[in-house]
């Protein structure tokens, strides 16, 4: 037993260092929140153009006014400028961190970087490139919005600034003393040529580059492509192409209104219903006391035949060590790095990795609990003929207003920093149905089954041997949040874990939190896809 505890102690120290370093690394990494807002802004812009005279008094026009507001271009410009400021701050912070990474650890003629140095640099470089690319896209977009507002001089100034920035960066690269962190991320020629094309068609007199149409078609998207091509066709007096473009844009605008209503209205409506449900439950708790729904099983602990050492073993070995060390190592040994082979391979990689992690974790759980078979009544209970759908759906509705409130507080705390789940950005940019289906299965089926089995099915009941049910909910929720390895997600995921814990302890049926977890992940991913599909 002493040797076993010694091994567990060493693994625990290793896991604490690993998890702690991952959380610390996420401190300076940007969240996905600004990009989500930007994608929603792009949907808003796509719904603004064009408005035909027949829509003046129509229901579509009324819906457009309600959803878009009085001045959507002004709203969009403000949003783009806000994200631009945040992106510049993030880029400066990331470059500063990269400059602090030592280039060598040995003054010998052939320096060999340490694993820590290499991993830090390799992790920061893609983040820097993402921010540089984002700023380029923002400058192209800001200038287009300014031009459409009737301020071509301001727009030209914005695009000229982008061109000058890349000229300066290319000049710096040519210098022997140039620093690698300052190299441009996106293709300089592509970005500069697109900006020059926009400057030319909005200048007085206009200057149309030979491949202007191809540049706008290939390097602008959605509403921005429509605005650029409209300007170009007007200058070239290509009436037929302009009419076709406007008809297509009109259809896109009407379809986008539905997406905006779905993305903006459904969560608000769900939150209102959830807030009403939550208030009614709290009122019932105050009036009925121990007879209320919230009080159901609230003080009833599980009969736990194992002690803290088994809990420790499952959590450290089964989840953190197997999932964060062994699984990545096996994936690396098997050569399952599909990232270079396209989006479908990324989806298969994500699913393969998660199934490997879940399989190893559940194997350790089974091995750890096997000496205690048969388990006492109430453990890992799946009651199909019960009210678990009501618990799961009701829990989701009550979680909505709580999560929105916590997320608003979280944004004030982290100000766009603290990292995010990388899967969110992949799904946001994904357009392949098969890849989305695989990602959706991973998030809406595999993740709820594994995580609820481990955190709610095992950890929470096990902790009731030592602390009250409420304390077990709090501790298991915090560990559930920390396990996601993004410091900005700790607060909201702790809240979500608490709701999941309450649902499980009251229903005593693992199907209920699994359904809630599945609904949360799947609706989040569908929302991301809806936002991404309009961009």
N, C-alpha and C positions, 0 to 999 in steps of 0.2 A: 504494500500500500504506500509505503514511503517513496519508493521509486516512481510509482504511478503519479503521486502528487508532485514529485520533483519535475517529472516530464510535463505535467499539466502546468506547473508554475513557469517553466521555460517557454512553453508554447503561449501561455498567457502574456508573458512579457513581450514576446515577439509580436503577438497580435496587437497588443496595446500600442507598440511602436508603429506598426504598420497602419493601423486605423488612425492613430493620432497624426501621423505624417500625411495621410490622405486628406484628413479634415483640414490640416494646416495648409496644404497645397491648394485646397479649394477656396481659401480665404480670398485670394487675389484673382480668382477666375470669374469671368462675367457670367451672369445668369442668362436664361433664355427669354426673360420677361420682356425686354425691350424689343426683341425680334418678333415676339408674339403680337405686341402692340403695333409694330410696323406692318406685319402681314394683315392685321385687321384694318389698318389705315389704307393699304393697297386695295383691299376689298371695297372700302368706302369710295375710293377714287374710281374704281371700275364701275361703280353704280351711278356715277355722276354724268357720264357722257354716252351718247348725246341725248338731249331731251327734245323730242319732236313736239311740234305745235299741237298735235292731237292728244298729247298727254296732259295738257294744261289743267283740265278739270277732272281728270280721270282718277280712279282709285290708285293706280300705279303712282301717279304724281303725288297723291296724298301720302302714300306709304314712303315714297322717296323723301319727302319733306320731313316725315316723322323720324325715319331711320338716319338720314344723312345730316339733318340740321340745316340751319339757315345758310351757312357758308362752309361747305365741306372742304373747299380748297384751303381756306385759312386754317381750319382744324388740322388738315393733313400736313401743311407746311410747318405748323408749330410742333406736331408730333415728330416729323422728320428732323427738325432742328434740335429737339430735345434728345433724340436718340443719337444724333451726330455729336453733340457735346459729351454724352456719356461714352460713346465709342472712342472719342479722342482721349478722354481721361483714362479709359481702360487700356488703350494702346500705350499711352505714356507710362502707365504703371507697369505693364508687362515688359516693355523695353527696359525700364529701369531695373526690374528684377533680373532680366537676362544679362544685362551689363554687369550685374553683381556676381554672376556665376563665373568662377575662375576658369580660364581657358585651359590651364594645365595644373597638374598636381606635382610635377617633377620638372626641374629646370634643365633636364637633359635635352640633347638635340632632338630626341624623338619622344616627346611627352605623351603619356598615356592618361587620358581622362578617367577619373573614378566613375563607378557605376552611378553614384549619386549625381555627380556633375553631368554625366551624359543623359541620365533620365530627366533631369530638370531642364536641360537645354532642349531635349527632344520633345518635352511636354509643352514648353513655352513657345517654341517656334510655330507650331500650327495655330496656337491661340493668337499670336501676333499676326499671322497671315490672315486669319479669319477677320480680325478687326480692321486690317488694312483694306481687305476686299470690301468689307461692310462700308467703310468710309467712302470708298470709290463709288459704290452703288448709291449711297446717300447723296453724294454731291451731284451725280447725274440726275437723281430724282428731285432734289431740291431745286436745281436749276430749271427742270421741266415744269414743276409746279409754279415757280416764279414767272416763267414765260407765259404759262397759261393764264396767270392772273393779270397779264398785261404789263409786266415789268421785264421786258427783254434785256434791258441794260444790266439789271441786277442778275439775271440768269446768266448772261455772258460772263459777268465777273465771277460767278460761282464756278462755271465750267473752266474758265481760264485759270483759276486758282488750282483746280485739279490737274490741269495740264502742266502748270509750273511745278507743282509738287512732284510729279513724276520726272520731269526734266531734272530737277534738283537731285532726286534720288538716284537717277541713272548717272548723273555726274559724280555723285558721291561714290557709287559703286566702281566707277572707273579709276578712282583714286586709290593708290596702294594702301593708304591708311584708313580706308573706309571700314566702318564697323558693320558686321553682318546683320545685327538686329535691325538696321535701318533700311534694309533692302525692301523694295516694293513687293507686295504679295501677289496681286493679280497681274495678269499679262499687261505690261505697260503699253505696248503698242495697241492692243485692243481697246483699252480704256481711253488712251489719249486720242485715238482715231475717232472713237464714238463721241467724245467731248468736242473734238474739232468739227465733226459733222453737225452737231447741235449748234455750236457757235456760228457755223457758216449759214445755216438756214434761218437763224434768227437775227443775223446781222443786217445792217442797212448800208449799202445794198447787199442782198443775199449772195452767198458764195456756196454753190452746191458742189460737193466733192463727187468725183466720178462714181464711187461705189456707195453713195449716201444711203440709198434704199436698202442695200444689203446690210450695211452697218446697223441701221435702225431695226431691221427685221431680226438680226441675229443677236444683238447685244442689249436690246431693251425688251421689257416684258410688260404685258397687260396694258394698263391705262397709259403708261409712259410710251410704249410703242405706238399706241393709237394717236397720241398727241403729236409725236414726232412725225409719223407718216402723214397725218392730216396736214401739218404745216408744209411738208415736202410736196405733197400732191397739189396743194393750193398754189405753191410757187410754180410748179410745173404745169398747172392748169390741166391736170389729168382727172377730168370730171367722173369718168366711169369708175376708176379705181377709188376715188373719194366716196362715191355713193355706196359701193360695195363695202368699203371700210366702215362707213357710218351705220349701215344696216347690221353688220356684224357686231359693232360696238353697242348698238341699241339692244340686241338680243342678249349680249353679255351683261349689260347693265341690269336688265330685268331679272336675269337668272341670279346675278350677284345680290340683288336685294333680298332674295329668299335666304341666301347664305348668311348675309348680315343679320337678318332677323333671327335665324337659327342660332348663330354664334352669340348674338347680343341679348336676345329676348329669352330664350329657353333657360339659360342659367339664372337670370333674374327671376323669372317666374318660378323656377324650382326652388330658389332661395326663399322667396316669399312664402311658398307652401311649406317649405322646411322650417322656416322661422315660426309659422303658425303652429305646426306640429310640435316643435320644441317647447313653445310657450304653454301649449295645452298639457304636455307631459309634466312640465314643471308645476303648473297649477294643480294638476291631479296629484302630484307628489306631496304638495303642501296640504291638500284637502284630505286625501285618503291615507297618507303616511305609509305604513308597511303594506297596505293593500294596493298600492299603486303599481303601475307597470315598471317604473324606474326602480322600485324597491324589490322587485321580484328577484330572488336568489342573491341579493346584493351582499348578504352577510354569510352565505353558505360557501365554505371552502371545500376544496376537493380532498379526498383521502389520498395522501401522497406517500407511497411506501419507500421512496428513495430520498436521499438527503442532498445537501448542497453540492456534494462532489459530483453526483450524476448530472445535476443541472449545469454545473461548471463544465463538465466534460462534453456534454451535447452542444452547449453554446460555443465554447472555444474551439473544440476539435471539429464538431459536425457542421457548424455554420461558418465561423470566421476563418479558421485555418484551412478547412477543406474547400470553402468557397473562394477565399481571397488568395490562397497560396497554391494549394494542390491543383485545383481546377485550371487556373491560368497556366500552371507549369505543364499539365498534361496537354492542354490545347496547343501550347507552344511546341512540345515534343512531337505531337501528332501532325504539326504543320497545318493547323486549321485556321490560319490567318487569311480569311477570304476577302479582306478589304480591297485588295488590288483587282478583284474580279467583278466588281459591279454591285448594284444595290441588292439584288437577289441573294448574292453570296453573303453580303453583310447580314441580311435577315436570317439566313441559314446559320451563320456564325453565331449570332446573338441567341438563337434558339438552342443550338448545340451546346454553347457554353452554359446557358441557364439550366438545361436538362442535366448536364454533367454536374453542375454545382448542386442542384436539387437532389439528384440521385445519390451523390456522396453524402450530403447532409442527412437525408432520410435513412441511409444505410447506417450511419453512426448512431442516429436516434434509435433505430431498431436494435442494433447491437447493444446499446447502453441499457435499454429497457427490457431486453429479453429475460434477464434473470428474475424479473418481477412479474412475469406472465403467470397466470392470467391477471390483467390489470383490474383494479377496483372499478366498480360501476361509475359511469359518467365520464370516463376518459375517452377522448377521440370519438365522440358520439356523432353519428350521422343519422338523423331521424328524418327520413324522406316524407313520411305522412304526418306532417306537423305544419306549423305556421311560419316556417323559416323564410318563405318568400316575402311575407309581410315584414318580418324583422329586417331582412336585407334591404328591401326597397325603402322602408321607413327609416332605417339607419342612414341610407344614402341621402334621403331628403333632409334629415336633420343635420347631416354632416356638411351640406352645402353652405348654409349661412355661417356656420362655425369656421369653416375653412376659408371662406372669403374674408371674414373679419381677421383671422390670424394672418392670412396672406398680406393684407393691407398693412398690418403691423410689421410683418416681416420685411416688407419692402422699405419701410421707414428705417428699419434697423440696418439693413445691408446695402441699401442704395444701389441695387443692381449687381452686387458682388456676391461671392460665396459659392459660385458654381451651380451647375444643374446636371440632371441626368443626361448624358450625351445621346441617349436614345431619342429624347424629345426632339432635338434638332434634326436627327436623321429622318424621323417620321414627318416632321414639318416640311422637309424638302423632298419627300418621297412621292412618286407619282405612279409607280408600278403596282397594280392591284395585287399580284401574287406576293410581292414583298410586304405590302401592307397587311395582307392576310396572315403572313407568318409572324410579323411583329405583333399583330393583334392577338394571335394565339399565345404568344409568349407572355404578353402583358395581362391578358384577360382570362387565361386558363392556367398556364404553368405557374405564373407568379402567385396568384391567389391560393392555389392548392398547396404549394410548398410553404409559402410564408405564413399562411394561417395555420397550417399543421404545426409548424415549429413555434411561432410566437404566441398564438392564441391556444392552439391545441396542447402544447407541451409547456412552454415557459410560464405563461400566466398561471395555469393551475398549480404548477410546481411551486411557484413563489408563495401561494396561499398557505403553504406549510409554515412560512416564517413571518408573513405580513398579512394584514387584512386584504380582502378582495380589492378594495380601492387602491391600496398601495401596490398590489400585484399588477393592476391595470396600468398604473403610472410607470412603474419600473419597466414592464415589458414594452410599453409604448415608446419609452425613451430609447431602449436598446434597438427596437425596430427602426426608429428614425436614424440613429447613429449608423446602423448597418448599411444605409444607403450612401454613406461616405461623402456627402455634400453638406457643408456646414450651414448653408442658407436653407436647406430643406429640413433641418432638425426640428425647428419649431412647428411648421405645418404638418410634418409627418408624425410628430408626437401627438398632435391633436387628432389626426386621422386614426392613429393607433389606439388612442383612448376611446374613440367612438366604436371602433372594431371590438375593443375589449369589453365595453359596456354591452354591446349587442350579444357577444358570446356568453358573458357571465349571466345575462338575463335569460337568454333563449336556451342555453346549454346544448347548442346544436352548431357544429362547425360549418354546416351548410350556410347559415345566416351570415357570418362574417366573410365567408368565401364569396357569396353573392354580392355583398356590399363592395368588397375589394375588387371584384370583377367589373361591376358597374362603374366604379370610380376610374379604373384604368382604361376600360374600353371607351367610355364617353370622353375621357380626356384625349385619347388617341384619335377618335373620330373628329373631335373639335380641332385638333392639330391638322388633320388631313383636310378638313373643310377650309381652314385658313390657308394652308399651303396650296390647295388646288386653285385658288384665285390669284396666284402670283406667278 
